[in-house]
């Protein structure tokens, strides 16, 4: 409703701001309670039971990555590495292969630069 009394308008606006502030506080409290909710104890128990298995899987993955790294050192063709990259399924494998490709390309550029310097010095 429209009111002409300025004092009443101020009281209404003040009451609206107070209601908005209270609503914001309630929302913040709700978020905080969700954010810091303690984990269920059964979930922690599951983690303890699965820990040796996940640890073993992680160690196996590290060993596989180390073997792959040694294999990549022996490869000197970017095409072969590209084929391996396309066939790789795991992120870490692809990461290692991309690093090997970058290393080979850098070596090729360095060799071409050295050859160019030797050619120009003659």
Secondary structure as GFF3:
##gff-version 3
##sequence-region A 1 122
A	DSSP	alpha_helix	6	35	.	.	.	ID=ss1
A	DSSP	alpha_helix	41	74	.	.	.	ID=ss2
A	DSSP	alpha_helix	78	87	.	.	.	ID=ss3
A	DSSP	alpha_helix	91	121	.	.	.	ID=ss4
###
